[in-house]
Amino acid sequence: MISSIIEAFLLGLVGGAVPGPILTGTFTEILNSGFLKGIRVIFYALIAETIGALLIFLIFYAIGLNQLAIQIISICGALVLFWLSYQVWNITQINTEARQLITFPKVFLLTAFNSGYWIFWITIGIPKALMLNESVLGGKFIFLTVFEFAWLVMTFLLAFVFYQFRPLLQRKNLVGATFRVLAIILILLGVKTLLNLLP
């Protein structure tokens, strides 16, 4: 049981450190609107991912997911990434009074259409959670809680480190370039998602 909990924690740390749309969105929001609005993105993602993981538990056992469903989710995810990259690309100045760019509905879309997220939970998360569930009552929820806590810790730490570099990245001559780099990262993540569909 303890080894399964440690494994959930380590998987959560790795999941939080893996560059992806949520981390990129967090960095974008930190640059554009400050640390607190960036942290808001992390909490939006935590809520969306927890809801998603619980739904995966239900869907996986109720109807199952086949390869076609994963491919459709991937295509939708790539489109969401391209849409967000367009919005980020068009940021030319820091505006801390601006409305939040990465909102809960957008984070929810990113989560719902992130095939890597689905694949992780279907191939790794659910089996490991069910193994823990066999050794302790409510083990799947313990796994989910420990995983998400570790993910939150790592994502928060990376956001804090990024925030420390914010003054450098906010220099007038670097603002547009910084946001374009973040937009390109989102585009590359979308392209990678589509390329993963190829046999």
C-alpha positions as YAML, in Angstrom:
chain: A
units: angstrom
residues:
- id: 1
  name: MET
  ca: [0.00, 0.00, 0.00]
- id: 2
  name: ILE
  ca: [2.73, 2.52, 0.95]
- id: 3
  name: SER
  ca: [4.63, 1.81, -2.27]
- id: 4
  name: SER
  ca: [1.47, 2.54, -4.31]
- id: 5
  name: ILE
  ca: [1.00, 5.85, -2.50]
- id: 6
  name: ILE
  ca: [4.65, 6.79, -3.08]
- id: 7
  name: GLU
  ca: [4.24, 5.84, -6.73]
- id: 8
  name: ALA
  ca: [1.13, 8.05, -7.01]
- id: 9
  name: PHE
  ca: [3.08, 10.94, -5.48]
- id: 10
  name: LEU
  ca: [6.04, 10.48, -7.85]
- id: 11
  name: LEU
  ca: [3.74, 10.20, -10.87]
- id: 12
  name: GLY
  ca: [2.04, 13.42, -9.77]
- id: 13
  name: LEU
  ca: [5.37, 15.22, -9.45]
- id: 14
  name: VAL
  ca: [6.39, 14.10, -12.93]
- id: 15
  name: GLY
  ca: [2.96, 15.01, -14.31]
- id: 16
  name: GLY
  ca: [3.27, 18.52, -12.87]
- id: 17
  name: ALA
  ca: [6.76, 18.97, -14.32]
- id: 18
  name: VAL
  ca: [5.93, 17.80, -17.84]
- id: 19
  name: PRO
  ca: [5.68, 20.82, -20.14]
- id: 20
  name: GLY
  ca: [2.23, 21.05, -21.62]
- id: 21
  name: PRO
  ca: [-0.68, 23.38, -22.24]
- id: 22
  name: ILE
  ca: [-1.56, 23.90, -18.57]
- id: 23
  name: LEU
  ca: [1.99, 24.83, -17.56]
- id: 24
  name: THR
  ca: [2.34, 27.05, -20.63]
- id: 25
  name: GLY
  ca: [-1.01, 28.67, -19.86]
- id: 26
  name: THR
  ca: [0.08, 29.25, -16.27]
- id: 27
  name: PHE
  ca: [3.30, 30.92, -17.41]
- id: 28
  name: THR
  ca: [1.38, 33.04, -19.93]
- id: 29
  name: GLU
  ca: [-1.05, 34.23, -17.27]
- id: 30
  name: ILE
  ca: [1.80, 34.98, -14.82]
- id: 31
  name: LEU
  ca: [3.50, 37.12, -17.44]
- id: 32
  name: ASN
  ca: [0.35, 38.88, -18.56]
- id: 33
  name: SER
  ca: [-1.59, 39.31, -15.33]
- id: 34
  name: GLY
  ca: [0.63, 38.41, -12.38]
- id: 35
  name: PHE
  ca: [1.33, 35.52, -10.07]
- id: 36
  name: LEU
  ca: [-2.12, 35.21, -8.48]
- id: 37
  name: LYS
  ca: [-3.93, 34.95, -11.82]
- id: 38
  name: GLY
  ca: [-1.35, 32.38, -12.92]
- id: 39
  name: ILE
  ca: [-2.01, 30.37, -9.78]
- id: 40
  name: ARG
  ca: [-5.71, 30.55, -10.58]
- id: 41
  name: VAL
  ca: [-4.98, 28.62, -13.79]
- id: 42
  name: ILE
  ca: [-3.34, 25.89, -11.72]
- id: 43
  name: PHE
  ca: [-6.39, 25.58, -9.49]
- id: 44
  name: TYR
  ca: [-8.70, 25.58, -12.52]
- id: 45
  name: ALA
  ca: [-6.62, 22.73, -13.93]
- id: 46
  name: LEU
  ca: [-6.70, 20.87, -10.62]
- id: 47
  name: ILE
  ca: [-10.51, 21.02, -10.58]
- id: 48
  name: ALA
  ca: [-10.83, 20.12, -14.27]
- id: 49
  name: GLU
  ca: [-8.35, 17.24, -14.05]
- id: 50
  name: THR
  ca: [-9.97, 15.81, -10.92]
- id: 51
  name: ILE
  ca: [-13.40, 15.95, -12.54]
- id: 52
  name: GLY
  ca: [-11.90, 14.37, -15.66]
- id: 53
  name: ALA
  ca: [-10.19, 11.57, -13.74]
- id: 54
  name: LEU
  ca: [-13.43, 10.74, -11.92]
- id: 55
  name: LEU
  ca: [-15.29, 10.73, -15.24]
- id: 56
  name: ILE
  ca: [-12.65, 8.46, -16.73]
- id: 57
  name: PHE
  ca: [-13.24, 6.01, -13.89]
- id: 58
  name: LEU
  ca: [-16.94, 6.02, -14.78]
- id: 59
  name: ILE
  ca: [-16.60, 6.02, -18.58]
- id: 60
  name: PHE
  ca: [-13.86, 3.42, -18.64]
- id: 61
  name: TYR
  ca: [-16.06, 0.92, -16.88]
- id: 62
  name: ALA
  ca: [-19.44, 1.98, -18.27]
- id: 63
  name: ILE
  ca: [-18.70, 2.08, -22.01]
- id: 64
  name: GLY
  ca: [-14.94, 1.79, -22.47]
- id: 65
  name: LEU
  ca: [-12.91, 3.99, -24.79]
- id: 66
  name: ASN
  ca: [-11.58, 2.73, -28.08]
- id: 67
  name: GLN
  ca: [-8.79, 4.06, -30.29]
- id: 68
  name: LEU
  ca: [-11.17, 6.14, -32.42]
- id: 69
  name: ALA
  ca: [-12.43, 8.00, -29.33]
- id: 70
  name: ILE
  ca: [-8.84, 8.80, -28.31]
- id: 71
  name: GLN
  ca: [-8.09, 10.06, -31.84]
- id: 72
  name: ILE
  ca: [-11.15, 12.33, -31.86]
- id: 73
  name: ILE
  ca: [-10.17, 13.69, -28.44]
- id: 74
  name: SER
  ca: [-6.64, 14.33, -29.78]
- id: 75
  name: ILE
  ca: [-7.86, 16.27, -32.82]
- id: 76
  name: CYS
  ca: [-10.15, 18.42, -30.67]
- id: 77
  name: GLY
  ca: [-7.26, 19.01, -28.25]
- id: 78
  name: ALA
  ca: [-4.97, 20.15, -31.04]
- id: 79
  name: LEU
  ca: [-7.62, 22.60, -32.24]
- id: 80
  name: VAL
  ca: [-7.98, 24.05, -28.72]
- id: 81
  name: LEU
  ca: [-4.19, 24.45, -28.53]
- id: 82
  name: PHE
  ca: [-4.10, 26.26, -31.89]
- id: 83
  name: TRP
  ca: [-6.93, 28.57, -30.78]
- id: 84
  name: LEU
  ca: [-5.13, 29.44, -27.53]
- id: 85
  name: SER
  ca: [-1.83, 29.96, -29.35]
- id: 86
  name: TYR
  ca: [-3.53, 32.50, -31.62]
- id: 87
  name: GLN
  ca: [-4.77, 34.42, -28.57]
- id: 88
  name: VAL
  ca: [-1.35, 34.32, -26.89]
- id: 89
  name: TRP
  ca: [0.44, 35.34, -30.11]
- id: 90
  name: ASN
  ca: [-1.61, 38.55, -30.23]
- id: 91
  name: ILE
  ca: [-0.50, 39.77, -26.78]
- id: 92
  name: THR
  ca: [1.87, 42.68, -27.36]
- id: 93
  name: GLN
  ca: [2.00, 44.33, -23.95]
- id: 94
  name: ILE
  ca: [1.65, 43.43, -20.30]
- id: 95
  name: ASN
  ca: [-1.74, 44.44, -18.99]
- id: 96
  name: THR
  ca: [-2.37, 43.40, -15.39]
- id: 97
  name: GLU
  ca: [-5.83, 44.99, -15.57]
- id: 98
  name: ALA
  ca: [-6.85, 42.81, -18.50]
- id: 99
  name: ARG
  ca: [-9.32, 40.02, -18.03]
- id: 100
  name: GLN
  ca: [-7.81, 36.63, -17.46]
- id: 101
  name: LEU
  ca: [-6.78, 35.00, -20.75]
- id: 102
  name: ILE
  ca: [-6.75, 31.41, -19.51]
- id: 103
  name: THR
  ca: [-10.21, 30.97, -17.96]
- id: 104
  name: PHE
  ca: [-11.82, 27.92, -16.38]
- id: 105
  name: PRO
  ca: [-13.79, 26.98, -19.53]
- id: 106
  name: LYS
  ca: [-10.56, 27.08, -21.55]
- id: 107
  name: VAL
  ca: [-8.71, 25.00, -18.97]
- id: 108
  name: PHE
  ca: [-11.58, 22.54, -18.95]
- id: 109
  name: LEU
  ca: [-11.40, 22.29, -22.75]
- id: 110
  name: LEU
  ca: [-7.64, 21.77, -22.59]
- id: 111
  name: THR
  ca: [-8.13, 18.96, -20.10]
- id: 112
  name: ALA
  ca: [-11.07, 17.36, -21.87]
- id: 113
  name: PHE
  ca: [-9.27, 17.30, -25.21]
- id: 114
  name: ASN
  ca: [-5.80, 16.39, -23.96]
- id: 115
  name: SER
  ca: [-5.30, 12.88, -25.27]
- id: 116
  name: GLY
  ca: [-2.13, 12.45, -23.23]
- id: 117
  name: TYR
  ca: [-4.20, 13.06, -20.12]
- id: 118
  name: TRP
  ca: [-6.75, 10.43, -21.15]
- id: 119
  name: ILE
  ca: [-4.10, 7.95, -22.18]
- id: 120
  name: PHE
  ca: [-2.28, 8.41, -18.88]
- id: 121
  name: TRP
  ca: [-5.38, 7.76, -16.81]
- id: 122
  name: ILE
  ca: [-6.60, 4.87, -18.95]
- id: 123
  name: THR
  ca: [-3.26, 3.08, -19.26]
- id: 124
  name: ILE
  ca: [-1.46, 4.02, -16.03]
- id: 125
  name: GLY
  ca: [-3.64, 5.91, -13.56]
- id: 126
  name: ILE
  ca: [-6.71, 3.68, -13.46]
- id: 127
  name: PRO
  ca: [-4.81, 0.36, -13.25]
- id: 128
  name: LYS
  ca: [-2.58, 1.68, -10.45]
- id: 129
  name: ALA
  ca: [-5.53, 3.23, -8.63]
- id: 130
  name: LEU
  ca: [-7.42, -0.05, -8.85]
- id: 131
  name: MET
  ca: [-4.43, -1.96, -7.53]
- id: 132
  name: LEU
  ca: [-4.38, 0.33, -4.50]
- id: 133
  name: ASN
  ca: [-8.15, -0.06, -4.23]
- id: 134
  name: GLU
  ca: [-7.67, -3.82, -3.84]
- id: 135
  name: SER
  ca: [-5.44, -3.35, -0.79]
- id: 136
  name: VAL
  ca: [-7.34, -0.54, 0.96]
- id: 137
  name: LEU
  ca: [-10.94, 0.64, 0.90]
- id: 138
  name: GLY
  ca: [-11.22, 3.77, -1.25]
- id: 139
  name: GLY
  ca: [-7.73, 3.19, -2.66]
- id: 140
  name: LYS
  ca: [-8.60, 4.65, -6.05]
- id: 141
  name: PHE
  ca: [-9.59, 7.92, -4.39]
- id: 142
  name: ILE
  ca: [-6.46, 7.89, -2.24]
- id: 143
  name: PHE
  ca: [-4.41, 7.41, -5.43]
- id: 144
  name: LEU
  ca: [-6.22, 10.29, -7.13]
- id: 145
  name: THR
  ca: [-5.82, 12.59, -4.11]
- id: 146
  name: VAL
  ca: [-2.10, 11.87, -3.66]
- id: 147
  name: PHE
  ca: [-1.46, 12.19, -7.42]
- id: 148
  name: GLU
  ca: [-3.28, 15.51, -7.70]
- id: 149
  name: PHE
  ca: [-1.62, 16.88, -4.55]
- id: 150
  name: ALA
  ca: [1.84, 16.07, -5.93]
- id: 151
  name: TRP
  ca: [0.86, 17.54, -9.31]
- id: 152
  name: LEU
  ca: [-0.28, 20.72, -7.53]
- id: 153
  name: VAL
  ca: [2.95, 21.00, -5.54]
- id: 154
  name: MET
  ca: [5.17, 20.62, -8.62]
- id: 155
  name: THR
  ca: [3.12, 22.95, -10.82]
- id: 156
  name: PHE
  ca: [3.03, 25.58, -8.09]
- id: 157
  name: LEU
  ca: [6.80, 25.34, -7.58]
- id: 158
  name: LEU
  ca: [7.47, 25.72, -11.31]
- id: 159
  name: ALA
  ca: [5.09, 28.69, -11.47]
- id: 160
  name: PHE
  ca: [6.87, 30.33, -8.54]
- id: 161
  name: VAL
  ca: [10.29, 29.84, -10.16]
- id: 162
  name: PHE
  ca: [8.94, 31.24, -13.44]
- id: 163
  name: TYR
  ca: [7.48, 34.21, -11.56]
- id: 164
  name: GLN
  ca: [10.93, 35.05, -10.22]
- id: 165
  name: PHE
  ca: [12.05, 35.60, -13.84]
- id: 166
  name: ARG
  ca: [8.98, 37.73, -14.68]
- id: 167
  name: PRO
  ca: [10.77, 41.12, -14.37]
- id: 168
  name: LEU
  ca: [13.36, 40.02, -16.92]
- id: 169
  name: LEU
  ca: [10.73, 38.65, -19.31]
- id: 170
  name: GLN
  ca: [8.59, 41.80, -18.97]
- id: 171
  name: ARG
  ca: [11.16, 44.16, -20.41]
- id: 172
  name: LYS
  ca: [9.48, 46.20, -23.10]
- id: 173
  name: ASN
  ca: [11.58, 44.78, -25.92]
- id: 174
  name: LEU
  ca: [11.00, 41.17, -24.76]
- id: 175
  name: VAL
  ca: [7.22, 41.17, -24.12]
- id: 176
  name: GLY
  ca: [6.05, 40.41, -27.65]
- id: 177
  name: ALA
  ca: [8.84, 37.90, -28.22]
- id: 178
  name: THR
  ca: [8.15, 36.11, -24.92]
- id: 179
  name: PHE
  ca: [4.45, 35.68, -25.72]
- id: 180
  name: ARG
  ca: [5.27, 34.54, -29.23]
- id: 181
  name: VAL
  ca: [7.59, 31.88, -27.81]
- id: 182
  name: LEU
  ca: [4.76, 30.71, -25.52]
- id: 183
  name: ALA
  ca: [2.37, 30.71, -28.51]
- id: 184
  name: ILE
  ca: [4.85, 28.65, -30.55]
- id: 185
  name: ILE
  ca: [5.10, 26.16, -27.69]
- id: 186
  name: LEU
  ca: [1.30, 25.80, -27.76]
- id: 187
  name: ILE
  ca: [1.40, 25.32, -31.54]
- id: 188
  name: LEU
  ca: [4.13, 22.68, -31.21]
- id: 189
  name: LEU
  ca: [2.10, 20.86, -28.57]
- id: 190
  name: GLY
  ca: [-0.87, 20.87, -30.97]
- id: 191
  name: VAL
  ca: [1.27, 19.59, -33.84]
- id: 192
  name: LYS
  ca: [2.76, 16.91, -31.59]
- id: 193
  name: THR
  ca: [-0.75, 15.85, -30.64]
- id: 194
  name: LEU
  ca: [-1.67, 15.46, -34.31]
- id: 195
  name: LEU
  ca: [1.59, 13.68, -35.17]
- id: 196
  name: ASN
  ca: [0.93, 11.14, -32.41]
- id: 197
  name: LEU
  ca: [-2.16, 10.09, -34.38]
- id: 198
  name: LEU
  ca: [-0.03, 8.89, -37.29]
- id: 199
  name: PRO
  ca: [0.70, 5.16, -37.40]
...
